[in-house]
């Protein structure tokens, strides 16, 4: 019963926190660019406006894929709040990511098709890193359960610093920030119109946006686990990490998918393997 309540709390609180983070992101980005920026609640206003627009899709498969993407994102956050199994959370969110790509592939638009192909490249880049990070959790706690992390007496960051840096690659990709925002972007300078989201509009684009809020909360939640022993330092870690993400987003240009694969696989997976060897040997 307690687990069910935690799942419901996660599903309800997830988009609220994710929407606020999106609004704060816009405000801080505007500050970096010497602009006033929109209100903090603007992300909620945008989604509400999308729900009020006419329902237009290329085919019915897109509707199905948008709903699966949202449900998978919501369930993964619910499982995270219930302190579930990390591998189960990984596979649930992976299903949602694949359906987002399938929805884009269902349209004949060249922008949507290229965006879907680039999204697949991003999935291939960050998911192996996530798996290695979860292996690090297992080597440290002896379990894939999130509940085991809260029982630690010292922060995971002390034993897994390189894995945290590797997780930063996944965070940048999932947040769709430069230099890894080539499948789609929240910025107006996107080269592929909206890339993987080109053929989504109205209420179905709103569903995708809410799913993105869930994913933001999930990845930041994984970052929070690295300092689970103290709430103050956990907050400081999350604040510093997200501010660094915004800084990178505003100071780096978009790179190619080849550049991304080289950096994430060589540096991200390289650091992960070194940290895992350290954990195993220790």
C-alpha positions in Angstrom: 0.0 0.0 0.0 2.8 2.4 0.9 4.5 1.6 -2.4 1.4 2.4 -4.4 1.0 5.7 -2.5 4.7 6.6 -3.3 4.1 5.8 -7.0 1.0 8.0 -7.1 2.9 10.8 -5.4 5.7 10.5 -8.0 3.2 10.6 -10.9 1.5 13.6 -9.6 4.5 15.6 -8.3 6.8 14.7 -11.3 5.2 17.0 -13.9 4.8 19.8 -11.4 8.5 19.8 -10.4 9.5 19.3 -14.1 7.4 22.2 -15.3 8.9 24.5 -12.6 12.4 23.4 -13.6 11.6 24.2 -17.2 10.4 27.6 -16.2 13.4 28.3 -14.1 15.6 27.1 -16.9 14.1 29.7 -19.2 14.6 32.5 -16.7 18.2 31.6 -16.0 18.9 31.2 -19.7 17.4 34.6 -20.3 19.6 36.1 -17.6 22.7 34.6 -19.3 21.6 36.2 -22.5 20.7 39.6 -20.9 17.0 39.2 -21.5 14.1 39.4 -19.1 12.7 36.1 -20.1 9.2 34.6 -19.6 7.5 34.0 -16.3 8.5 30.9 -14.3 5.0 29.4 -14.9 5.3 29.9 -18.7 5.9 26.2 -19.3 2.6 25.4 -17.7 0.9 28.1 -19.8 2.3 26.7 -23.0 1.2 23.2 -22.3 -2.3 24.4 -21.3 -2.5 26.3 -24.6 -1.4 23.2 -26.5 -4.3 21.2 -24.9 -6.7 23.8 -26.2 -5.6 23.5 -29.8 -7.1 21.4 -32.6 -6.1 17.7 -32.7 -4.1 17.2 -35.9 -1.8 14.2 -36.5 -0.4 12.6 -39.6 -1.7 9.1 -38.5 -3.2 7.4 -35.5 0.1 5.6 -34.7 1.6 9.0 -33.6 -1.2 9.3 -31.0 -0.4 5.8 -29.6 3.3 6.5 -29.5 2.8 9.9 -27.7 0.7 8.2 -25.0 3.2 5.3 -24.5 6.0 7.8 -24.3 4.1 9.7 -21.6 3.0 6.6 -19.7 6.5 5.1 -19.7 8.0 8.3 -18.4 5.4 8.6 -15.7 5.8 5.0 -14.6 9.5 5.3 -14.4 9.3 8.4 -12.1 6.6 6.6 -10.1 8.9 3.6 -9.6 11.8 5.9 -8.7 9.7 7.5 -5.9 8.7 4.1 -4.7 12.5 3.3 -4.5 12.2 0.5 -7.0 14.7 -1.4 -9.0 17.0 0.7 -11.1 17.1 -1.8 -14.0 13.3 -1.9 -14.1 13.2 1.9 -14.2 15.9 1.9 -17.0 13.9 -0.5 -19.2 10.6 1.3 -18.7 12.1 4.7 -19.7 13.9 3.0 -22.6 10.5 1.7 -24.0 9.2 5.2 -23.9 12.2 6.6 -25.7 11.9 4.0 -28.5 8.2 4.8 -29.0 9.0 8.5 -29.3 11.3 7.5 -32.2 8.7 5.2 -33.7 6.1 8.0 -33.7 8.5 10.3 -35.5 9.3 7.5 -38.0 5.6 7.1 -38.8 5.6 10.5 -40.5 6.9 11.1 -44.0 8.4 14.5 -43.2 12.2 14.5 -43.9 12.7 16.7 -40.8 10.9 14.1 -38.6 12.7 11.2 -40.2 16.2 12.7 -39.7 15.2 13.8 -36.2 14.2 10.2 -35.4 17.4 8.8 -36.7 19.4 11.3 -34.6 17.3 10.5 -31.5 18.2 6.8 -32.0 21.9 7.8 -32.1 21.4 9.7 -28.8 19.7 6.6 -27.2 22.6 4.5 -28.3 25.0 7.0 -26.8 23.5 7.5 -23.3 21.9 4.2 -22.5 25.2 2.2 -22.2 26.4 4.9 -19.8 23.3 4.6 -17.7 23.7 0.8 -17.4 27.3 1.3 -16.3 26.2 3.8 -13.7 23.7 1.3 -12.4 26.4 -1.3 -12.2 28.3 1.1 -10.0 25.3 1.4 -7.7 25.3 -2.4 -7.4 29.0 -2.7 -6.7 28.6 0.0 -4.0 25.4 -1.1 -2.3 25.1 -4.8 -3.3 21.7 -4.1 -4.8 20.0 -2.4 -7.7 17.3 -1.1 -5.3 17.2 2.6 -4.7 16.2 1.9 -1.1 19.7 0.5 -0.5 21.3 3.8 -1.4 19.5 5.6 1.4 21.1 3.2 3.9 24.7 4.3 3.0 26.7 6.3 5.6 28.8 8.2 3.1 27.7 9.8 -0.3 28.1 7.8 -3.4 29.9 10.7 -5.0 33.0 9.9 -2.9 33.2 6.4 -4.5 31.7 7.1 -7.9 33.0 10.6 -9.0 33.8 9.5 -12.6 30.5 7.8 -12.9 28.8 11.0 -11.9 30.7 12.9 -14.6 29.7 10.2 -17.1 26.0 10.6 -16.0 26.4 14.2 -16.9 26.5 13.2 -20.6 23.2 11.4 -20.2 21.8 14.4 -18.4 22.8 16.8 -21.2 21.3 14.5 -23.8 18.0 13.9 -21.9 17.6 17.7 -21.2 18.2 18.3 -25.0 20.8 20.9 -24.4 23.8 21.9 -26.5 26.0 20.4 -27.7 23.7 17.4 -27.9 20.5 19.0 -29.0 20.5 17.9 -32.6 17.4 15.6 -32.6 15.2 18.4 -31.3 15.6 21.5 -29.2 13.6 23.9 -27.1 15.5 26.8 -28.7 14.4 28.7 -31.8 17.7 28.0 -33.6 17.0 24.3 -34.1 18.3 23.4 -37.6 15.6 20.7 -38.2 12.6 22.8 -37.3 11.6 20.6 -34.3 13.3 17.5 -35.5 11.8 14.4 -33.9 8.8 16.5 -32.8 8.1 18.2 -36.1 4.9 16.3 -36.8 3.5 16.6 -33.3 1.2 19.4 -32.5 -1.6 20.5 -30.2 -2.6 18.1 -27.3 -0.1 15.4 -28.5 2.8 17.8 -28.4 1.6 18.6 -24.9 1.8 15.0 -23.9 5.4 14.8 -25.2 6.3 17.9 -23.3 4.9 16.5 -20.0 6.8 13.3 -20.6 10.0 15.4 -21.0 9.3 16.9 -17.6 9.1 13.5 -16.1 12.4 12.5 -17.7 14.0 15.6 -16.3 12.9 14.7 -12.8 14.1 11.1 -13.3 17.6 12.0 -14.4 18.0 14.7 -11.7 16.7 12.1 -9.2 19.5 9.8 -10.3 22.0 12.7 -9.7 20.5 13.3 -6.3 21.3 9.7 -5.2 24.9 10.5 -5.4 24.6 12.6 -2.2 21.8 10.8 -0.3 23.3 11.2 3.1 22.6 15.0 3.5 19.6 16.9 2.0 21.5 20.2 2.0 24.4 18.9 0.0 22.1 16.9 -2.2 20.3 20.2 -3.1 23.7 21.9 -3.6 24.8 19.2 -5.9 21.6 19.3 -8.0 21.7 23.1 -8.2 25.4 23.2 -9.2 24.9 20.4 -11.8 21.9 22.1 -13.4 23.5 25.5 -13.4 26.5 23.9 -15.2 24.1 22.4 -17.7 22.6 25.8 -18.5 26.0 27.3 -18.7 27.2 24.7 -21.2 24.0 25.0 -23.2 24.5 28.8 -23.6 28.3 28.6 -24.4 28.6 25.6 -26.7 27.5 25.1 -30.3 25.6 22.1 -31.5 27.8 19.3 -32.5 27.3 16.4 -34.9 26.1 12.9 -33.9 29.5 11.5 -34.8 31.2 13.9 -32.4 28.7 12.9 -29.7 29.2 9.2 -30.1 33.0 9.6 -29.9 32.8 11.8 -26.7 30.1 9.8 -24.9 31.5 6.4 -25.7 35.2 7.2 -25.3 35.1 9.6 -22.4 31.8 8.7 -20.8 32.1 5.0 -21.0 35.9 5.2 -20.4 35.4 7.1 -17.1 32.7 4.7 -16.2 34.9 1.6 -16.7 37.8 3.1 -14.8 35.5 3.9 -11.9 34.0 0.4 -12.0 37.5 -1.2 -11.9 38.3 1.0 -8.9 35.1 -0.1 -7.1 35.7 -3.8 -7.9 39.3 -3.7 -6.8 38.4 -1.8 -3.6 
